[in-house]
Amino acid sequence: MKALANAILLLALLVAFSRLYLQVHWPSDVAAGGLVAMFWTSIVTVFVSRFQRSARSR
């Protein structure tokens, strides 16, 4: 599972770098996209862990 997460993270970083290298986005746009992705991932992680805990307690 960790290998998959690392591969996905590497792919996201490569895409972000390519956007900057090809100059199709401003650096602030790429940074904002990364922050939004981290925020969304943390929200989904919290809700999934709470759902799994509640499912185990039934």
SEMINU-877662 format. One record per atom (N, C-alpha, C, O): residue number from 1; residue in three letters; x, y, z. Coordinates in steps of 0.02 Angstrom, whole numbers, plus 32768, in hexadecimal, padded with zeros to 4 digits. Layout:
# SEMINU-877662
<node num="NUM" residuo="ALA" xx="X" yy="Y" zz="Z"/>
...
This chain:
# SEMINU-877662
<node num="1" residuo="MET" xx="8029" yy="7FC4" zz="8000"/>
<node num="1" residuo="MET" xx="8000" yy="8000" zz="8000"/>
<node num="1" residuo="MET" xx="802B" yy="803F" zz="8000"/>
<node num="1" residuo="MET" xx="801C" yy="8070" zz="7FDE"/>
<node num="2" residuo="LYS" xx="8062" yy="803D" zz="8027"/>
<node num="2" residuo="LYS" xx="808D" yy="8078" zz="8029"/>
<node num="2" residuo="LYS" xx="80B0" yy="8083" zz="7FE6"/>
<node num="2" residuo="LYS" xx="80BB" yy="80BC" zz="7FD2"/>
<node num="3" residuo="ALA" xx="80C0" yy="804E" zz="7FC3"/>
<node num="3" residuo="ALA" xx="80E0" yy="8055" zz="7F82"/>
<node num="3" residuo="ALA" xx="80B0" yy="8078" zz="7F51"/>
<node num="3" residuo="ALA" xx="80C6" yy="80A2" zz="7F2A"/>
<node num="4" residuo="LEU" xx="8071" yy="8067" zz="7F54"/>
<node num="4" residuo="LEU" xx="803F" yy="8087" zz="7F29"/>
<node num="4" residuo="LEU" xx="8038" yy="80D1" zz="7F3A"/>
<node num="4" residuo="LEU" xx="8035" yy="80FB" zz="7F0E"/>
<node num="5" residuo="ALA" xx="8036" yy="80E1" zz="7F7A"/>
<node num="5" residuo="ALA" xx="8030" yy="8127" zz="7F90"/>
<node num="5" residuo="ALA" xx="806D" yy="814E" zz="7F79"/>
<node num="5" residuo="ALA" xx="8067" yy="8187" zz="7F63"/>
<node num="6" residuo="ASN" xx="80A8" yy="8130" zz="7F7F"/>
<node num="6" residuo="ASN" xx="80E5" yy="8152" zz="7F69"/>
<node num="6" residuo="ASN" xx="80E6" yy="815D" zz="7F1E"/>
<node num="6" residuo="ASN" xx="80FC" yy="8191" zz="7F06"/>
<node num="7" residuo="ALA" xx="80CD" yy="812C" zz="7EF8"/>
<node num="7" residuo="ALA" xx="80CB" yy="8132" zz="7EB0"/>
<node num="7" residuo="ALA" xx="809A" yy="8169" zz="7E9B"/>
<node num="7" residuo="ALA" xx="80A9" yy="8190" zz="7E6D"/>
<node num="8" residuo="ILE" xx="8061" yy="816E" zz="7EBD"/>
<node num="8" residuo="ILE" xx="8031" yy="81A2" zz="7EAE"/>
<node num="8" residuo="ILE" xx="804D" yy="81E7" zz="7EBF"/>
<node num="8" residuo="ILE" xx="8045" yy="8216" zz="7E98"/>
<node num="9" residuo="LEU" xx="806F" yy="81EC" zz="7EF7"/>
<node num="9" residuo="LEU" xx="808E" yy="822B" zz="7F0A"/>
<node num="9" residuo="LEU" xx="80C3" yy="8240" zz="7ED8"/>
<node num="9" residuo="LEU" xx="80C7" yy="827A" zz="7EC5"/>
<node num="10" residuo="LEU" xx="80EC" yy="8211" zz="7EC2"/>
<node num="10" residuo="LEU" xx="8120" yy="821F" zz="7E91"/>
<node num="10" residuo="LEU" xx="8100" yy="8236" zz="7E4F"/>
<node num="10" residuo="LEU" xx="8119" yy="8265" zz="7E30"/>
<node num="11" residuo="LEU" xx="80CB" yy="8216" zz="7E3A"/>
<node num="11" residuo="LEU" xx="80A9" yy="822A" zz="7DFD"/>
<node num="11" residuo="LEU" xx="808D" yy="8271" zz="7E03"/>
<node num="11" residuo="LEU" xx="8093" yy="8299" zz="7DD4"/>
<node num="12" residuo="ALA" xx="806F" yy="8281" zz="7E3C"/>
<node num="12" residuo="ALA" xx="8055" yy="82C5" zz="7E46"/>
<node num="12" residuo="ALA" xx="808C" yy="82F9" zz="7E44"/>
<node num="12" residuo="ALA" xx="8083" yy="832F" zz="7E27"/>
<node num="13" residuo="LEU" xx="80C5" yy="82EA" zz="7E62"/>
<node num="13" residuo="LEU" xx="80FD" yy="8318" zz="7E62"/>
<node num="13" residuo="LEU" xx="8119" yy="8321" zz="7E1B"/>
<node num="13" residuo="LEU" xx="812D" yy="8359" zz="7E08"/>
<node num="14" residuo="LEU" xx="811C" yy="82EB" zz="7DF5"/>
<node num="14" residuo="LEU" xx="8134" yy="82F0" zz="7DB1"/>
<node num="14" residuo="LEU" xx="8105" yy="831A" zz="7D85"/>
<node num="14" residuo="LEU" xx="811C" yy="8341" zz="7D5C"/>
<node num="15" residuo="VAL" xx="80C5" yy="8311" zz="7D8F"/>
<node num="15" residuo="VAL" xx="8095" yy="8339" zz="7D69"/>
<node num="15" residuo="VAL" xx="809C" yy="8383" zz="7D7B"/>
<node num="15" residuo="VAL" xx="809C" yy="83AE" zz="7D4F"/>
<node num="16" residuo="ALA" xx="80A2" yy="8391" zz="7DBC"/>
<node num="16" residuo="ALA" xx="80AA" yy="83D7" zz="7DD2"/>
<node num="16" residuo="ALA" xx="80EA" yy="83F5" zz="7DB5"/>
<node num="16" residuo="ALA" xx="80E9" yy="842D" zz="7D9D"/>
<node num="17" residuo="PHE" xx="8120" yy="83CF" zz="7DB7"/>
<node num="17" residuo="PHE" xx="815F" yy="83E7" zz="7D9A"/>
<node num="17" residuo="PHE" xx="8158" yy="83F4" zz="7D4F"/>
<node num="17" residuo="PHE" xx="8171" yy="8425" zz="7D35"/>
<node num="18" residuo="SER" xx="8135" yy="83C6" zz="7D2C"/>
<node num="18" residuo="SER" xx="812E" yy="83CF" zz="7CE4"/>
<node num="18" residuo="SER" xx="8105" yy="840D" zz="7CD4"/>
<node num="18" residuo="SER" xx="8112" yy="842F" zz="7CA2"/>
<node num="19" residuo="ARG" xx="80D3" yy="841C" zz="7CFC"/>
<node num="19" residuo="ARG" xx="80AB" yy="8458" zz="7CF2"/>
<node num="19" residuo="ARG" xx="80D6" yy="8497" zz="7CF8"/>
<node num="19" residuo="ARG" xx="80CF" yy="84C6" zz="7CD2"/>
<node num="20" residuo="LEU" xx="8105" yy="8496" zz="7D28"/>
<node num="20" residuo="LEU" xx="8132" yy="84CF" zz="7D30"/>
<node num="20" residuo="LEU" xx="8166" yy="84D1" zz="7CF8"/>
<node num="20" residuo="LEU" xx="8175" yy="8506" zz="7CDD"/>
<node num="21" residuo="TYR" xx="8181" yy="8497" zz="7CE7"/>
<node num="21" residuo="TYR" xx="81B6" yy="8493" zz="7CB4"/>
<node num="21" residuo="TYR" xx="819C" yy="84AA" zz="7C70"/>
<node num="21" residuo="TYR" xx="81BE" yy="84CE" zz="7C4C"/>
<node num="22" residuo="LEU" xx="815F" yy="8496" zz="7C60"/>
<node num="22" residuo="LEU" xx="8142" yy="84A8" zz="7C20"/>
<node num="22" residuo="LEU" xx="8123" yy="84EE" zz="7C21"/>
<node num="22" residuo="LEU" xx="810C" yy="8507" zz="7BED"/>
<node num="23" residuo="GLN" xx="8124" yy="850D" zz="7C5A"/>
<node num="23" residuo="GLN" xx="810B" yy="8551" zz="7C65"/>
<node num="23" residuo="GLN" xx="80C2" yy="8559" zz="7C50"/>
<node num="23" residuo="GLN" xx="80AF" yy="858A" zz="7C2F"/>
<node num="24" residuo="VAL" xx="8099" yy="8527" zz="7C62"/>
<node num="24" residuo="VAL" xx="8052" yy="852C" zz="7C53"/>
<node num="24" residuo="VAL" xx="802A" yy="8543" zz="7C90"/>
<node num="24" residuo="VAL" xx="7FEE" yy="8552" zz="7C8A"/>
<node num="25" residuo="HIS" xx="804A" yy="8546" zz="7CCA"/>
<node num="25" residuo="HIS" xx="802A" yy="855F" zz="7D07"/>
<node num="25" residuo="HIS" xx="805C" yy="858A" zz="7D2E"/>
<node num="25" residuo="HIS" xx="8099" yy="8580" zz="7D29"/>
<node num="26" residuo="TRP" xx="8042" yy="85B9" zz="7D53"/>
<node num="26" residuo="TRP" xx="806C" yy="85E0" zz="7D80"/>
<node num="26" residuo="TRP" xx="807E" yy="85B4" zz="7DBC"/>
<node num="26" residuo="TRP" xx="8058" yy="8587" zz="7DCE"/>
<node num="27" residuo="PRO" xx="80B8" yy="85C1" zz="7DDB"/>
<node num="27" residuo="PRO" xx="80CB" yy="859A" zz="7E17"/>
<node num="27" residuo="PRO" xx="8097" yy="859F" zz="7E4F"/>
<node num="27" residuo="PRO" xx="808B" yy="856F" zz="7E74"/>
<node num="28" residuo="SER" xx="8078" yy="85D9" zz="7E55"/>
<node num="28" residuo="SER" xx="8044" yy="85E0" zz="7E89"/>
<node num="28" residuo="SER" xx="8008" yy="85B4" zz="7E7B"/>
<node num="28" residuo="SER" xx="7FE9" yy="859B" zz="7EAA"/>
<node num="29" residuo="ASP" xx="7FF7" yy="85A9" zz="7E3C"/>
<node num="29" residuo="ASP" xx="7FC0" yy="857C" zz="7E2A"/>
<node num="29" residuo="ASP" xx="7FD0" yy="8534" zz="7E3C"/>
<node num="29" residuo="ASP" xx="7FA6" yy="8510" zz="7E56"/>
<node num="30" residuo="VAL" xx="800D" yy="851F" zz="7E2E"/>
<node num="30" residuo="VAL" xx="8022" yy="84DB" zz="7E3E"/>
<node num="30" residuo="VAL" xx="8023" yy="84D2" zz="7E8A"/>
<node num="30" residuo="VAL" xx="800D" yy="849E" zz="7EA2"/>
<node num="31" residuo="ALA" xx="803D" yy="8503" zz="7EAE"/>
<node num="31" residuo="ALA" xx="803E" yy="84FE" zz="7EF7"/>
<node num="31" residuo="ALA" xx="7FF8" yy="84FC" zz="7F14"/>
<node num="31" residuo="ALA" xx="7FEA" yy="84D5" zz="7F42"/>
<node num="32" residuo="ALA" xx="7FCB" yy="8525" zz="7EFA"/>
<node num="32" residuo="ALA" xx="7F86" yy="8525" zz="7F12"/>
<node num="32" residuo="ALA" xx="7F64" yy="84E2" zz="7F04"/>
<node num="32" residuo="ALA" xx="7F3F" yy="84C9" zz="7F2E"/>
<node num="33" residuo="GLY" xx="7F71" yy="84C6" zz="7ECA"/>
<node num="33" residuo="GLY" xx="7F55" yy="8484" zz="7EB9"/>
<node num="33" residuo="GLY" xx="7F6E" yy="844F" zz="7EE9"/>
<node num="33" residuo="GLY" xx="7F48" yy="8423" zz="7EFE"/>
<node num="34" residuo="GLY" xx="7FAE" yy="8452" zz="7EFB"/>
<node num="34" residuo="GLY" xx="7FC9" yy="8422" zz="7F2B"/>
<node num="34" residuo="GLY" xx="7FAA" yy="842A" zz="7F70"/>
<node num="34" residuo="GLY" xx="7F9C" yy="83F8" zz="7F91"/>
<node num="35" residuo="LEU" xx="7F9F" yy="8468" zz="7F85"/>
<node num="35" residuo="LEU" xx="7F81" yy="8474" zz="7FC6"/>
<node num="35" residuo="LEU" xx="7F38" yy="845B" zz="7FC8"/>
<node num="35" residuo="LEU" xx="7F23" yy="843D" zz="7FF9"/>
<node num="36" residuo="VAL" xx="7F13" yy="8468" zz="7F92"/>
<node num="36" residuo="VAL" xx="7ECE" yy="8451" zz="7F8F"/>
<node num="36" residuo="VAL" xx="7ECD" yy="8404" zz="7F90"/>
<node num="36" residuo="VAL" xx="7EA3" yy="83E7" zz="7FB1"/>
<node num="37" residuo="ALA" xx="7EFA" yy="83E5" zz="7F6C"/>
<node num="37" residuo="ALA" xx="7EFD" yy="839B" zz="7F6B"/>
<node num="37" residuo="ALA" xx="7F0D" yy="837F" zz="7FB0"/>
<node num="37" residuo="ALA" xx="7EEF" yy="834E" zz="7FC5"/>
<node num="38" residuo="MET" xx="7F3C" yy="839E" zz="7FD4"/>
<node num="38" residuo="MET" xx="7F4C" yy="8387" zz="8017"/>
<node num="38" residuo="MET" xx="7F11" yy="8391" zz="8047"/>
<node num="38" residuo="MET" xx="7F04" yy="8366" zz="8071"/>
<node num="39" residuo="PHE" xx="7EEF" yy="83C9" zz="8041"/>
<node num="39" residuo="PHE" xx="7EB5" yy="83D7" zz="806B"/>
<node num="39" residuo="PHE" xx="7E7E" yy="83A3" zz="805F"/>
<node num="39" residuo="PHE" xx="7E62" yy="8387" zz="808E"/>
<node num="40" residuo="TRP" xx="7E6F" yy="8396" zz="8020"/>
<node num="40" residuo="TRP" xx="7E3B" yy="8367" zz="800D"/>
<node num="40" residuo="TRP" xx="7E4D" yy="8320" zz="8024"/>
<node num="40" residuo="TRP" xx="7E23" yy="82FB" zz="803E"/>
<node num="41" residuo="THR" xx="7E8C" yy="830D" zz="801C"/>
<node num="41" residuo="THR" xx="7EA2" yy="82CB" zz="8031"/>
<node num="41" residuo="THR" xx="7E9C" yy="82C3" zz="807C"/>
<node num="41" residuo="THR" xx="7E89" yy="828D" zz="8093"/>
<node num="42" residuo="SER" xx="7EAC" yy="82F6" zz="80A2"/>
<node num="42" residuo="SER" xx="7EA6" yy="82F1" zz="80EB"/>
<node num="42" residuo="SER" xx="7E5D" yy="82EB" zz="8100"/>
<node num="42" residuo="SER" xx="7E4E" yy="82C6" zz="812F"/>
<node num="43" residuo="ILE" xx="7E31" yy="8310" zz="80E0"/>
<node num="43" residuo="ILE" xx="7DEA" yy="830A" zz="80F2"/>
<node num="43" residuo="ILE" xx="7DCF" yy="82C4" zz="80E3"/>
<node num="43" residuo="ILE" xx="7DAD" yy="82A6" zz="810C"/>
<node num="44" residuo="VAL" xx="7DDF" yy="82AA" zz="80A8"/>
<node num="44" residuo="VAL" xx="7DC8" yy="8267" zz="8096"/>
<node num="44" residuo="VAL" xx="7DE5" yy="8233" zz="80C5"/>
<node num="44" residuo="VAL" xx="7DC2" yy="8205" zz="80D8"/>
<node num="45" residuo="THR" xx="7E24" yy="823A" zz="80D8"/>
<node num="45" residuo="THR" xx="7E44" yy="820B" zz="8105"/>
<node num="45" residuo="THR" xx="7E22" yy="820A" zz="8149"/>
<node num="45" residuo="THR" xx="7E16" yy="81D5" zz="8165"/>
<node num="46" residuo="VAL" xx="7E11" yy="8245" zz="8163"/>
<node num="46" residuo="VAL" xx="7DEF" yy="8249" zz="81A4"/>
<node num="46" residuo="VAL" xx="7DAB" yy="8227" zz="81A0"/>
<node num="46" residuo="VAL" xx="7D99" yy="8201" zz="81CD"/>
<node num="47" residuo="PHE" xx="7D84" yy="8236" zz="816D"/>
<node num="47" residuo="PHE" xx="7D41" yy="8218" zz="8168"/>
<node num="47" residuo="PHE" xx="7D44" yy="81CD" zz="815D"/>
<node num="47" residuo="PHE" xx="7D1B" yy="81A8" zz="8179"/>
<node num="48" residuo="VAL" xx="7D73" yy="81B5" zz="8136"/>
<node num="48" residuo="VAL" xx="7D79" yy="816D" zz="812B"/>
<node num="48" residuo="VAL" xx="7D8D" yy="814A" zz="816B"/>
<node num="48" residuo="VAL" xx="7D71" yy="8115" zz="817B"/>
<node num="49" residuo="SER" xx="7DBC" yy="8166" zz="8191"/>
<node num="49" residuo="SER" xx="7DD1" yy="8145" zz="81CF"/>
<node num="49" residuo="SER" xx="7D98" yy="8145" zz="8202"/>
<node num="49" residuo="SER" xx="7D8F" yy="8114" zz="8226"/>
<node num="50" residuo="ARG" xx="7D70" yy="817B" zz="8205"/>
<node num="50" residuo="ARG" xx="7D36" yy="817B" zz="8233"/>
<node num="50" residuo="ARG" xx="7D02" yy="8149" zz="821D"/>
<node num="50" residuo="ARG" xx="7CE5" yy="8127" zz="8247"/>
<node num="51" residuo="PHE" xx="7CF7" yy="8143" zz="81DD"/>
<node num="51" residuo="PHE" xx="7CC6" yy="8113" zz="81C3"/>
<node num="51" residuo="PHE" xx="7CDD" yy="80CC" zz="81D3"/>
<node num="51" residuo="PHE" xx="7CB4" yy="80A2" zz="81E8"/>
<node num="52" residuo="GLN" xx="7D1D" yy="80BD" zz="81CA"/>
<node num="52" residuo="GLN" xx="7D36" yy="807B" zz="81D9"/>
<node num="52" residuo="GLN" xx="7D31" yy="806A" zz="8223"/>
<node num="52" residuo="GLN" xx="7D20" yy="8032" zz="8235"/>
<node num="53" residuo="ARG" xx="7D3F" yy="809C" zz="824E"/>
<node num="53" residuo="ARG" xx="7D39" yy="8091" zz="8297"/>
<node num="53" residuo="ARG" xx="7CF0" yy="8082" zz="82AA"/>
<node num="53" residuo="ARG" xx="7CE3" yy="8055" zz="82D2"/>
<node num="54" residuo="SER" xx="7CC2" yy="80A8" zz="828E"/>
<node num="54" residuo="SER" xx="7C7C" yy="809D" zz="829F"/>
<node num="54" residuo="SER" xx="7C63" yy="805A" zz="8284"/>
<node num="54" residuo="SER" xx="7C39" yy="803B" zz="82A4"/>
<node num="55" residuo="ALA" xx="7C7C" yy="8045" zz="824B"/>
<node num="55" residuo="ALA" xx="7C68" yy="8005" zz="822F"/>
<node num="55" residuo="ALA" xx="7C82" yy="7FCB" zz="825A"/>
<node num="55" residuo="ALA" xx="7C61" yy="7F98" zz="8261"/>
<node num="56" residuo="ARG" xx="7CBE" yy="7FD3" zz="8276"/>
<node num="56" residuo="ARG" xx="7CDB" yy="7F9F" zz="82A0"/>
<node num="56" residuo="ARG" xx="7CB6" yy="7F98" zz="82E2"/>
<node num="56" residuo="ARG" xx="7CB1" yy="7F61" zz="82FE"/>
<node num="57" residuo="SER" xx="7C9C" yy="7FCF" zz="82FC"/>
<node num="57" residuo="SER" xx="7C7B" yy="7FCD" zz="833E"/>
<node num="57" residuo="SER" xx="7C35" yy="7FB0" zz="833A"/>
<node num="57" residuo="SER" xx="7C17" yy="7FA3" zz="836F"/>
<node num="58" residuo="ARG" xx="7C1A" yy="7FA7" zz="82FF"/>
<node num="58" residuo="ARG" xx="7BD6" yy="7F8A" zz="82FA"/>
<node num="58" residuo="ARG" xx="7BD6" yy="7F40" zz="8303"/>
<node num="58" residuo="ARG" xx="7BA1" yy="7F20" zz="8300"/>
